[in-house]
Structure formats: C-alpha cells, structure tokens
Amino acid sequence: MVSVGFLFLIDPVIEIWRRYIASCLPSHQQPGWVRKVAIILKIGLLAAIATGVAGAAQVSSAFDSQSGVDTVKSLRKVSYILSLGASHPVLLLYDNC
C-alpha cells in the first residue's frame, strides 16, 4: 500500500487545473473539452488506485509462487503508468491565461 498514497494527491491537482482554466475565461467562452478531459483523468486515477490496491492485496499470496510475484509487479507497473497518464496531461494542457 506504499505506492497508493500519492495517488490521492493527483485528484486535487486535476480539480485545480479544471478550475484554473474555468476561471480564466467567461462562462460562455469556456472550452467544453476541459470538463470532459478532467472526467477522463479522474477515471484513470480511479483505475490506478484500483490496480494499486489489487497489487497490495495479492502480496501475501505472492510468496507462494513466482507467478504471484509477477502478477504483483505487473499490477504495480500498471498502476504507475495509469497514475502518470492521469497526472501528466494536466501539465501538458496547462494554459497561461
């Protein structure tokens, strides 16, 4: 469960990004894609949390076989990739208003 803690910090970053873009423009000029991207990023974040928790739950069974160790490693890598996918678009889509 060590790798899951930072994932809960990504959600406020996504929300701050969404609100920042929304506050820069009047309501009739706000791009509609910002809200959709924020929702997609939050879904990716939930998937990262779920795979991180699933990997942590299988650690005890990983001691029994090599396939269990491989599964835990794979779940942790997937969680890491999903968390990068949920946090880096916020940095790339940052707009100076």
C-alpha angles and dihedrals in degrees: 000000000000093000095053099064098078092049091074089060093059094067094064089048090054091048093047089050092051093048092046092055090044093050094051095064136044114259095256092053098045112119114244093216093070093070092045093050091048090053092048091049091050091051089051089049091052089051090051091051091048094051091046091052091045090052092049091049091055097050093094092054091046091076090067100062144006091243089061090054091049091050093051091048091049093049091050092050091049090049090051093049092048091049091051088048090053097047108036099059087061089060093044094047094048108133124200104225 
